[in-house]
Amino acid sequence: MKKVILYIAESLDGFVATKDMGVQWLDPYFGEDYGMDEFMKTIDTVVQGNTTYQQFKPKYEGKSSFVFTKNPEKYSEDGVQFVKGSPREFIENLDKDKHHNIWLVGGPTLLSEFLNEGLVDELIIFVMPTLLGEGIPLFQQLKKPPVLSLGSTKKYENGVVELNYSVK
C-alpha cells in the first residue's frame, strides 16, 4: 500500500520560506539530528515541485525521484523523472511493488494539490522557533481542510517541536 508523507520544517507563524523564497532562516537549526537519517531509511520515493527542486537540486541516492512541472520536456537530469498532471493519477500509476513510502518534499503548491485530492496520509512538521512575519505559507488554497489526528510530538533542546499527524 502506498503512503504519502509530508516531512517539512516551517516557522512558528507557518511559513516555509521568506517572500523571496529564501530559507536561510533555517541555517541556525542545521547540525541537530531531527531523525532525518532514520526517516530516509523508510522512504523509497521522493516527490517534489519544480520550484523546490530547482532551488535545492537535491540528490536522493537509491530513491525514485519525481519532480512535478508544467513542462517536463524542458528538463533532463540523471536520476530524476519530470512529470506533470494530476497527483491522483500519478500516485495511482506508481508501481505498487516499488513505491510504498513516498516523501512529499514540497513545496506548498504541490502539497495543496495532494491535500485537495486526499492523497496525504501523514504530516511530519518541524515547527522552528522563529517568527518570519511574512513569507510563503506551508498551507495554501485548501478546498476542504483535512481532518488530522495527532500521533506524537517531540521537543528538541533548541526549541524545535516535531508534530506527527495522520490524515483521516
C-alpha positions in Angstrom: 0.0 0.0 0.0 1.3 3.5 -0.9 1.7 6.0 1.8 2.4 9.7 1.1 4.2 11.6 3.9 5.0 15.3 4.2 8.2 15.8 6.2 9.0 19.5 6.3 10.0 22.5 8.5 8.1 25.7 9.0 8.4 28.8 11.1 6.3 29.2 14.2 4.0 31.5 12.2 3.5 28.9 9.4 6.0 29.9 6.6 8.4 27.6 4.8 10.3 30.4 3.1 10.6 34.2 3.1 8.8 36.2 0.4 11.9 35.9 -1.9 11.8 32.1 -1.4 14.8 32.2 0.9 15.3 29.5 3.5 18.4 30.9 5.2 16.4 31.4 8.3 16.7 27.6 8.8 20.6 27.8 9.0 20.8 28.1 12.8 18.9 24.8 13.1 21.3 22.7 11.0 23.6 20.3 12.8 20.8 18.9 15.1 19.6 15.4 14.4 15.9 15.6 13.7 15.6 12.0 12.7 16.2 12.6 9.0 18.5 9.6 8.6 16.0 7.3 10.1 13.2 8.8 8.1 15.1 8.4 4.8 15.6 4.7 5.5 11.9 4.3 5.4 11.4 6.2 2.1 11.7 4.7 -1.4 10.2 7.5 -3.4 10.6 11.3 -3.4 8.2 13.7 -4.9 8.6 17.5 -5.1 7.5 20.5 -7.1 9.8 22.1 -9.7 10.4 25.3 -7.7 11.6 23.4 -4.7 13.7 21.1 -6.9 15.3 23.9 -8.8 16.1 25.8 -5.6 18.0 22.9 -4.0 18.7 20.3 -6.7 18.9 17.5 -4.1 20.0 14.0 -5.0 18.4 11.1 -3.2 20.6 8.1 -3.8 18.7 4.9 -4.1 15.3 6.6 -4.2 12.9 7.1 -7.1 12.8 10.8 -7.6 9.9 12.7 -9.3 9.6 16.4 -9.9 6.2 17.9 -10.9 6.4 20.6 -13.5 4.2 22.1 -16.2 6.9 21.5 -18.8 8.6 18.2 -18.1 10.1 18.1 -21.7 12.2 21.2 -20.7 14.2 19.2 -18.1 16.5 16.2 -18.1 18.7 15.1 -15.2 20.1 11.8 -14.3 18.1 10.0 -11.6 15.1 12.4 -11.8 11.8 11.9 -13.7 10.0 15.2 -14.5 6.2 14.7 -14.6 3.0 16.7 -15.0 -0.6 16.1 -14.5 -2.9 15.1 -11.7 -1.3 14.0 -8.4 -4.0 11.3 -8.1 -3.2 9.8 -11.5 0.5 10.0 -10.7 0.1 8.1 -7.4 -2.3 5.6 -8.9 0.1 4.9 -11.7 3.1 4.3 -9.5 4.1 0.6 -9.3 2.7 -0.6 -6.0 5.6 -3.1 -5.7 8.2 -0.4 -5.9 6.7 2.6 -4.3 5.5 2.2 -0.7 6.6 5.2 1.3 6.5 8.4 -0.7 8.1 11.6 0.7 6.3 14.7 -0.4 9.1 17.2 0.0 7.2 20.3 -1.1 6.5 22.9 -1.9 3.3 24.4 -0.7 1.6 24.4 -4.1 2.2 20.7 -4.7 1.2 20.0 -1.1 -2.1 21.8 -1.6 -2.8 19.7 -4.7 -2.0 16.5 -2.9 -4.2 17.5 0.1 -7.0 18.7 -2.1 -7.1 15.2 -3.8 -6.9 13.4 -0.4 -3.6 11.9 -1.1 -1.5 12.8 2.0 -1.5 10.1 4.7 0.8 11.7 7.3 2.2 15.1 8.2 5.6 15.3 10.0 6.1 19.0 10.6 9.0 20.6 12.4 8.0 23.9 13.9 11.1 26.1 14.2 11.0 28.8 17.0 11.3 31.6 14.5 8.8 34.2 13.5 9.1 35.4 9.9 6.1 37.8 9.9 5.5 37.1 6.2 6.6 34.7 3.5 5.4 31.6 1.7 2.9 29.8 3.9 3.0 26.0 4.1 -0.7 25.5 3.7 -2.4 27.4 0.8 -5.7 27.2 -1.1 -7.1 24.2 0.6 -10.6 23.4 -0.8 -11.5 21.3 2.2 -9.0 21.2 5.0 -8.2 17.6 6.0 -9.2 16.1 9.4 -6.0 15.4 11.3 -5.2 13.2 14.3 -2.2 14.0 16.4 0.0 10.9 16.7 3.0 12.3 18.6 5.1 15.3 19.5 8.7 15.7 20.3 10.5 18.7 21.8 14.2 19.4 21.0 16.5 21.3 23.3 16.9 24.2 20.7 13.1 24.9 20.9 12.1 22.9 17.7 8.9 20.9 18.1 8.1 17.9 15.9 4.4 17.3 15.2 3.2 14.0 13.7 -0.3 13.8 12.4 -2.2 11.2 10.5 -4.7 12.4 7.9 -8.1 10.8 8.4 
